[in-house]
Amino acid sequence: MRTKLLCLALLMYGISQAQIELVPNPCDINSGSLTFKYGEFGDYSVFDPFSDPNLYLYTGLQTDADPLTWDYHDDFSNVSTMIPLTYDSGLGYYVATFNPATRTYLEEPMLNTTTIPSGTEVFDWYFLITNSDQSRQSPDLKGSDYGFGSAVLSIEAFNKTNDISVGNGTITFNSAAKYEIAVYDVLGKKVMDKTLNITSQTTLDLHLRNSSVYLVKISSGTYSRTVKMLKY
């Protein structure tokens, strides 16, 4: 079981915040595909790639009450289990796209290969950057420093789109339920937080003042999803 290098992570925290971006932000295990950006501003202080265009993310998930262990994680002896982190010459930085909910991991303590069962609470996502021969690696880093939050994995979350639709400053609910809504602007500032008891089809006007892109987190029971919304 891997133990996170907490001291090193804390020392690198201030630097890494400027060099690593996780999109969308906020996000959680039910957010679908995530985009990981590294070196967007040309500073590779967290991990010097030495001009190597092909790096990897070794990742793990904390799913119990012990914040010092990764309970589901990649096979550190096999880079094929890791997430490719590739330099995009058009963008000018490294990019990886992945869905942490649907990946295959080694599960502690038996190290069997499996996916995460529905209903598992994921407290945090952890990662480090390494090269192809794993001769070098970054400090251990945690997703919660970049917007990743705790949530219970719900496979149903990926089939929930017919019940909720989001667009141009409104949310339409087609199913009766209790919903928690949080809206964030592009800088990650929360601009709205509301709890609703929906009894019939309802369209909610978020009354957003500015035309912009927003992130809307919708939670209901074990279902949680963050979607991008354009207000025009």
ABEGO torsion letter per residue (X at the ends): XBBBBAAAAAAAAAAAAAABBBOBOBBBAAAEBBBBBBGAAGBAAABBAGGBABBBBBBBBBABABAABBABBBBAABAAABBBBBBBAAAGBBBBBBBAAABBBBBOAAGBBBBBBBGBBBABBBBBBBBAAGABBBBBBBAAAAGBBBBBBBAAAAAAAAABBBBGGBBBBABBBBBBBBBBBAAGBBABBBBBBBABBBBBBAGBABBBBBBBBBBBEABBBBBBBBBX
